[in-house]
Amino acid sequence: MFKVQKGYDRESKTFRLPIEMIEHLEELAAENNLSLNQLVVQCLNYALENLENTDHEAGQAPKK
């Protein structure tokens, strides 16, 4: 049976980024037919999964 997936839980946050970075991200998103948000989420997931930090397991955000 076909099941519509709703994606993931989300929360809105505001981040201030350098203008040059935003422009680069917007270009990459357009070139890859992604929303800017989708691209940023992918970039952050990659960064978290590839952190070189012995205190945290790969892919997991630091515990609060």
C-alpha positions in Angstrom: 0.0 0.0 0.0 1.2 3.5 -0.8 2.0 5.6 2.2 2.8 9.3 2.1 5.8 10.2 4.2 5.7 13.4 6.1 9.5 13.8 6.4 11.1 14.7 9.6 10.2 16.8 12.7 11.2 20.4 12.2 11.7 23.6 14.2 12.4 27.0 12.8 15.7 28.7 13.8 17.4 31.8 12.6 21.1 31.9 11.7 23.2 34.7 10.4 25.6 33.7 7.7 28.1 35.6 5.6 26.5 37.0 2.4 29.1 35.2 0.2 28.2 31.8 1.8 24.5 32.4 1.3 25.1 33.3 -2.4 27.2 30.1 -2.9 24.5 28.0 -1.1 21.7 29.5 -3.2 23.7 28.8 -6.4 24.3 25.1 -5.4 20.7 24.7 -4.4 19.5 26.0 -7.8 22.0 23.9 -9.7 20.8 20.8 -7.9 17.0 21.6 -8.0 16.9 21.8 -4.2 15.4 24.3 -1.8 18.0 26.3 0.1 16.7 24.6 3.3 17.2 21.1 1.9 20.7 21.9 0.9 21.6 23.4 4.3 20.1 20.4 6.1 22.2 18.1 3.9 25.4 20.1 4.6 24.8 20.1 8.3 24.1 16.4 8.4 27.3 15.8 6.5 29.3 18.0 8.9 27.8 16.2 11.9 28.5 12.8 10.5 32.1 13.7 9.7 33.0 15.5 12.9 36.4 14.5 14.3 35.5 14.7 17.9 36.1 11.8 20.3 33.5 13.0 22.7 30.6 12.4 20.3 29.6 9.5 18.1 29.5 10.2 14.4 26.1 11.7 13.3 24.9 12.6 16.7 24.6 16.2 18.0 26.1 17.0 21.3 23.8 16.2 24.3 22.5 19.2 26.2 
